[in-house]
Amino acid sequence: MVKIAVAGVAGRMGGRIVHAIYNRQGAELVGAFEAPGNPTVGKSLAGVVGLSGAEGVVGDSPEEALAEAQVLIDFTAPASSVKNLKLCAAQGKAAVIGTTGLNEAQKKSLAAQAKKVPVVHAPNMSVGMNLMFKIVSQMAQVLGPDYALEVLEAHHDQKKDAPSGTAVRLIEELCRVRGWDSEKACRHGRVGMTGARTADELGVSVIRGGDIVGDHTVYFIANGERLELTHRAHNRDTFAQGAARAALWVVDQEPGLYDMQDVLGLKEGS
């Protein structure tokens, strides 16, 4: 059994990750915690996450939660994820990080800790979405420059970063194939007299509202036809299940920074 600790168990993703661990053969939850001062601290884990079989209470000490764990799953926030990862590295624990919106300094810190322990960091841990990452680059390559590229993403009204980490990954894949600098190629939210569309731009549009879990569409548009590749997450369980799968995989790896493409064997040569 792989012993797992979960950060942010009272959050949108935390509870679903606990459910995924209890439903995953070979996984065992040994620690669950929230930030000090969170109103769920000290309460029954079963009550907080809505799972009758969950044992113990919600703690506020990552050190205690990690004591028996082999790996931490963290979908909290950039600053707390980096802090928790440093603790993992100090204790020799692996980590699965699903947090998006990291700045450059935080990304560098994550990479530095990954030299000490194995870390899976991915903007989206859905198995279907990670297959889309691979397919979208193949489509862009085969279709070629005659097809204009556009990315549209939609999320709930509480999401803080835009475009989403998943959309950023899609943009990176498309720009890699086209040989573009993503910062220069992207046209975010066109407005006003933008002029005719150029051949070397990638349009990016963002929708926020309600309880949308996550929709991502890449458009390949040419004169005479249009292809649309879409992934829609119906609920957060798809991300939680991917994270649990990554946790079971990462504990057997050497120190390094991995993503879900590694977990799923989708990288070239894997």
Kinemage of the C-alpha trace (Angstrom):
@kinemage 1
@onewidth
@group {chain A} dominant
@subgroup {mainchain}
@vectorlist {calphas} color= white
{ca met a 1} P 0.000 0.000 0.000
{ca val a 2} L 1.213 3.499 -0.874
{ca lys a 3} L 0.697 5.801 2.104
{ca ile a 4} L -0.644 9.228 1.044
{ca ala a 5} L -1.177 12.571 2.780
{ca val a 6} L -3.500 15.221 1.361
{ca ala a 7} L -3.213 19.004 1.765
{ca gly a 8} L -6.250 21.271 1.698
{ca val a 9} L -8.811 18.538 2.379
{ca ala a 10} L -11.649 21.043 2.872
{ca gly a 11} L -11.102 22.662 -0.509
{ca arg a 12} L -12.813 22.031 -3.848
{ca met a 13} L -10.313 19.337 -4.795
{ca gly a 14} L -9.197 18.043 -1.405
{ca gly a 15} L -12.360 16.154 -0.568
{ca arg a 16} L -12.565 14.547 -3.986
{ca ile a 17} L -8.929 13.428 -3.677
{ca val a 18} L -9.765 11.726 -0.377
{ca his a 19} L -12.636 9.901 -2.110
{ca ala a 20} L -10.301 8.886 -4.957
{ca ile a 21} L -7.725 7.475 -2.534
{ca tyr a 22} L -10.343 5.389 -0.707
{ca asn a 23} L -11.523 4.027 -4.056
{ca arg a 24} L -8.029 3.321 -5.432
{ca gln a 25} L -6.586 -0.132 -4.889
{ca gly a 26} L -3.101 0.059 -3.425
{ca ala a 27} L -3.610 3.522 -1.873
{ca glu a 28} L -3.991 4.389 1.807
{ca leu a 29} L -4.743 7.791 3.326
{ca val a 30} L -2.563 8.402 6.393
{ca gly a 31} L -2.779 12.184 6.816
{ca ala a 32} L -5.137 15.032 5.935
{ca phe a 33} L -4.650 18.671 6.854
{ca glu a 34} L -5.778 22.236 6.334
{ca ala a 35} L -4.205 25.603 7.042
{ca pro a 36} L -4.086 26.629 10.721
{ca gly a 37} L -7.223 28.560 11.570
{ca asn a 38} L -9.380 26.824 8.984
{ca pro a 39} L -12.792 26.140 10.590
{ca thr a 40} L -12.612 22.437 9.670
{ca val a 41} L -9.474 21.781 11.740
{ca gly a 42} L -10.244 19.253 14.479
{ca lys a 43} L -13.458 18.115 12.842
{ca ser a 44} L -14.202 14.601 11.647
{ca leu a 45} L -12.607 13.957 8.253
{ca ala a 46} L -15.618 11.835 7.295
{ca gly a 47} L -17.933 14.765 7.929
{ca val a 48} L -15.755 17.317 6.147
{ca val a 49} L -15.350 15.308 2.941
{ca gly a 50} L -18.690 13.477 3.040
{ca leu a 51} L -17.261 9.962 3.186
{ca ser a 52} L -18.472 7.696 5.969
{ca gly a 53} L -15.443 5.398 5.816
{ca ala a 54} L -12.860 8.159 6.247
{ca glu a 55} L -11.060 7.900 9.565
{ca gly a 56} L -9.544 10.544 11.827
{ca val a 57} L -9.859 14.322 11.998
{ca val a 58} L -8.626 17.234 9.905
{ca gly a 59} L -5.263 18.375 11.201
{ca asp a 60} L -3.355 21.628 10.780
{ca ser a 61} L 0.185 20.269 10.835
{ca pro a 62} L 1.770 19.143 7.558
{ca glu a 63} L 4.634 17.643 9.575
{ca glu a 64} L 2.253 15.332 11.427
{ca ala a 65} L 0.323 14.473 8.270
{ca leu a 66} L 3.541 13.537 6.461
{ca ala a 67} L 5.020 11.510 9.330
{ca glu a 68} L 3.771 8.156 8.014
{ca ala a 69} L 3.256 9.186 4.383
{ca gln a 70} L 5.328 8.311 1.345
{ca val a 71} L 3.774 10.987 -0.858
{ca leu a 72} L 1.824 14.237 -0.540
{ca ile a 73} L -0.974 15.318 -2.888
{ca asp a 74} L -1.366 19.098 -2.918
{ca phe a 75} L -3.899 21.141 -4.918
{ca thr a 76} L -3.926 24.174 -2.615
{ca ala a 77} L -2.390 27.512 -3.658
{ca pro a 78} L 1.017 28.500 -5.076
{ca ala a 79} L 2.616 29.743 -1.832
{ca ser a 80} L 1.358 26.874 0.319
{ca ser a 81} L 2.197 24.240 -2.299
{ca val a 82} L 5.790 25.473 -2.509
{ca lys a 83} L 6.051 25.554 1.291
{ca asn a 84} L 4.655 22.025 1.603
{ca leu a 85} L 6.963 20.759 -1.123
{ca lys a 86} L 10.004 22.107 0.725
{ca leu a 87} L 8.864 20.107 3.748
{ca cys a 88} L 8.479 16.996 1.574
{ca ala a 89} L 12.009 17.451 0.243
{ca ala a 90} L 13.378 17.855 3.775
{ca gln a 91} L 11.654 14.634 4.873
{ca gly a 92} L 12.404 12.655 1.706
{ca lys a 93} L 8.746 12.369 0.653
{ca ala a 94} L 7.501 12.347 -2.937
{ca ala a 95} L 4.842 14.840 -4.055
{ca val a 96} L 2.029 15.302 -6.550
{ca ile a 97} L 1.303 18.989 -7.141
{ca gly a 98} L -1.792 20.044 -9.067
{ca thr a 99} L -1.667 23.736 -8.172
{ca thr a 100} L -1.691 26.235 -11.046
{ca gly a 101} L -0.845 29.927 -11.233
{ca leu a 102} L 2.733 29.604 -9.943
{ca asn a 103} L 4.989 32.558 -10.707
{ca glu a 104} L 8.495 32.133 -12.074
{ca ala a 105} L 10.165 32.167 -8.652
{ca gln a 106} L 7.758 29.506 -7.383
{ca lys a 107} L 8.369 27.360 -10.454
{ca lys a 108} L 12.121 27.590 -9.850
{ca ser a 109} L 11.648 26.606 -6.214
{ca leu a 110} L 9.549 23.619 -7.275
{ca ala a 111} L 12.234 22.526 -9.742
{ca ala a 112} L 14.917 22.870 -7.059
{ca gln a 113} L 13.022 20.614 -4.628
{ca ala a 114} L 12.465 18.086 -7.412
{ca lys a 115} L 16.228 17.529 -7.488
{ca lys a 116} L 15.881 16.001 -4.016
{ca val a 117} L 12.628 14.019 -4.309
{ca pro a 118} L 10.375 12.840 -7.167
{ca val a 119} L 7.637 15.359 -7.974
{ca val a 120} L 4.738 15.170 -10.411
{ca his a 121} L 3.520 18.651 -11.325
{ca ala a 122} L 0.811 19.043 -13.939
{ca pro a 123} L -1.733 21.769 -14.713
{ca asn a 124} L -4.366 19.105 -15.317
{ca met a 125} L -4.295 15.514 -14.068
{ca ser a 126} L -7.230 14.234 -16.073
{ca val a 127} L -6.195 11.230 -18.167
{ca gly a 128} L -8.349 12.462 -21.054
{ca met a 129} L -6.885 15.968 -20.931
{ca asn a 130} L -3.344 14.658 -20.975
{ca leu a 131} L -4.146 12.621 -24.060
{ca met a 132} L -5.465 15.863 -25.570
{ca phe a 133} L -2.128 17.564 -24.872
{ca lys a 134} L -0.477 14.935 -27.061
{ca ile a 135} L -3.130 14.892 -29.784
{ca val a 136} L -3.283 18.677 -30.141
{ca ser a 137} L 0.390 18.920 -31.055
{ca gln a 138} L 0.009 16.134 -33.608
{ca met a 139} L -2.979 17.888 -35.171
{ca ala a 140} L -1.141 21.207 -35.377
{ca gln a 141} L 1.808 19.515 -37.051
{ca val a 142} L -0.235 17.588 -39.620
{ca leu a 143} L -2.621 20.433 -40.467
{ca gly a 144} L 0.200 22.937 -40.813
{ca pro a 145} L 0.249 26.741 -41.081
{ca asp a 146} L -2.827 26.978 -43.319
{ca tyr a 147} L -4.953 26.398 -40.195
{ca ala a 148} L -5.385 29.280 -37.775
{ca leu a 149} L -5.201 28.355 -34.087
{ca glu a 150} L -7.560 29.556 -31.371
{ca val a 151} L -7.961 28.443 -27.742
{ca leu a 152} L -11.100 28.912 -25.652
{ca glu a 153} L -11.343 27.961 -21.971
{ca ala a 154} L -14.144 28.240 -19.425
{ca his a 155} L -14.126 27.830 -15.631
{ca his a 156} L -16.182 28.623 -12.546
{ca asp a 157} L -16.378 32.152 -11.182
{ca gln a 158} L -14.007 31.466 -8.265
{ca lys a 159} L -10.973 30.576 -10.378
{ca lys a 160} L -8.206 33.072 -9.752
{ca asp a 161} L -5.777 32.574 -12.677
{ca ala a 162} L -6.456 33.180 -16.362
{ca pro a 163} L -5.855 31.676 -18.783
{ca ser a 164} L -6.050 28.394 -16.903
{ca gly a 165} L -2.930 26.314 -16.400
{ca thr a 166} L -4.439 23.770 -18.777
{ca ala a 167} L -4.954 26.405 -21.472
{ca val a 168} L -1.374 27.576 -20.989
{ca arg a 169} L -0.154 24.013 -21.543
{ca leu a 170} L -2.232 23.747 -24.733
{ca ile a 171} L -0.799 27.064 -25.922
{ca glu a 172} L 2.737 25.853 -25.212
{ca glu a 173} L 2.163 22.666 -27.225
{ca leu a 174} L 0.737 24.587 -30.180
{ca cys a 175} L 3.496 27.192 -30.156
{ca arg a 176} L 6.180 24.518 -29.900
{ca val a 177} L 4.938 22.897 -33.099
{ca arg a 178} L 4.688 26.236 -34.917
{ca gly a 179} L 8.029 27.465 -33.606
{ca trp a 180} L 6.465 30.511 -31.976
{ca asp a 181} L 7.256 32.413 -28.795
{ca ser a 182} L 4.010 31.979 -26.853
{ca glu a 183} L 4.218 35.399 -25.206
{ca lys a 184} L 4.543 37.121 -28.573
{ca ala a 185} L 2.102 34.915 -30.510
{ca cys a 186} L -0.893 35.033 -28.147
{ca arg a 187} L -3.692 37.557 -28.708
{ca his a 188} L -5.712 37.671 -25.506
{ca gly a 189} L -9.338 38.827 -25.621
{ca arg a 190} L -9.377 40.819 -28.841
{ca val a 191} L -11.105 44.188 -28.540
{ca gly a 192} L -11.357 47.323 -30.650
{ca met a 193} L -9.833 47.818 -34.098
{ca thr a 194} L -7.544 44.810 -34.042
{ca gly a 195} L -7.054 44.661 -37.799
{ca ala a 196} L -6.993 41.524 -39.908
{ca arg a 197} L -5.822 38.315 -38.280
{ca thr a 198} L -2.158 37.586 -38.939
{ca ala a 199} L -0.810 34.153 -39.834
{ca asp a 200} L 1.441 33.944 -36.779
{ca glu a 201} L -0.965 34.687 -33.943
{ca leu a 202} L -2.831 32.441 -31.541
{ca gly a 203} L -6.113 33.767 -30.202
{ca val a 204} L -6.924 33.064 -26.540
{ca ser a 205} L -10.378 33.602 -25.024
{ca val a 206} L -11.485 33.088 -21.407
{ca ile a 207} L -14.934 32.563 -19.884
{ca arg a 208} L -15.676 32.690 -16.153
{ca gly a 209} L -19.032 31.943 -14.543
{ca gly a 210} L -21.148 29.727 -12.329
{ca asp a 211} L -19.858 26.274 -11.486
{ca ile a 212} L -18.092 25.310 -14.739
{ca val a 213} L -15.527 22.688 -13.740
{ca gly a 214} L -13.365 23.145 -16.820
{ca asp a 215} L -13.922 23.285 -20.589
{ca his a 216} L -11.103 23.616 -23.117
{ca thr a 217} L -11.410 23.816 -26.898
{ca val a 218} L -8.724 24.216 -29.538
{ca tyr a 219} L -9.902 25.422 -32.936
{ca phe a 220} L -8.052 24.655 -36.166
{ca ile a 221} L -9.588 26.965 -38.770
{ca ala a 222} L -8.915 27.028 -42.514
{ca asn a 223} L -10.818 28.283 -45.542
{ca gly a 224} L -13.463 25.641 -46.136
{ca glu a 225} L -13.323 23.689 -42.887
{ca arg a 226} L -12.886 23.897 -39.124
{ca leu a 227} L -11.792 21.256 -36.622
{ca glu a 228} L -12.599 21.576 -32.912
{ca leu a 229} L -10.930 19.460 -30.245
{ca thr a 230} L -12.737 19.768 -26.910
{ca his a 231} L -12.345 18.394 -23.415
{ca arg a 232} L -15.095 18.961 -20.829
{ca ala a 233} L -14.700 17.951 -17.219
{ca his a 234} L -18.078 16.914 -15.798
{ca asn a 235} L -16.811 17.025 -12.209
{ca arg a 236} L -13.576 17.163 -10.218
{ca asp a 237} L -13.348 13.413 -9.787
{ca thr a 238} L -11.439 13.046 -13.051
{ca phe a 239} L -8.632 15.245 -11.666
{ca ala a 240} L -8.689 13.500 -8.278
{ca gln a 241} L -8.452 10.055 -9.853
{ca gly a 242} L -5.513 11.181 -11.964
{ca ala a 243} L -3.777 12.559 -8.875
{ca ala a 244} L -4.224 9.283 -7.004
{ca arg a 245} L -2.842 7.408 -10.001
{ca ala a 246} L 0.143 9.770 -10.096
{ca ala a 247} L 0.782 9.251 -6.368
{ca leu a 248} L 1.050 5.482 -6.806
{ca trp a 249} L 3.441 5.993 -9.728
{ca val a 250} L 5.743 8.684 -8.344
{ca val a 251} L 6.853 6.828 -5.206
{ca asp a 252} L 8.851 4.418 -7.376
{ca gln a 253} L 10.687 7.134 -9.327
{ca glu a 254} L 14.072 8.736 -8.904
{ca pro a 255} L 14.215 12.395 -7.836
{ca gly a 256} L 13.133 14.632 -10.687
{ca leu a 257} L 10.323 16.776 -12.044
{ca tyr a 258} L 7.666 14.756 -13.878
{ca asp a 259} L 4.220 15.438 -15.334
{ca met a 260} L 1.187 13.342 -16.223
{ca gln a 261} L 2.649 12.577 -19.625
{ca asp a 262} L 5.338 10.630 -17.733
{ca val a 263} L 2.773 8.926 -15.495
{ca leu a 264} L 0.715 7.785 -18.482
{ca gly a 265} L 3.675 6.802 -20.682
{ca leu a 266} L 2.738 9.331 -23.369
{ca lys a 267} L 6.162 10.886 -23.857
{ca glu a 268} L 8.312 9.982 -26.830
{ca gly a 269} L 10.549 7.021 -26.031
{ca ser a 270} L 8.589 6.054 -22.918
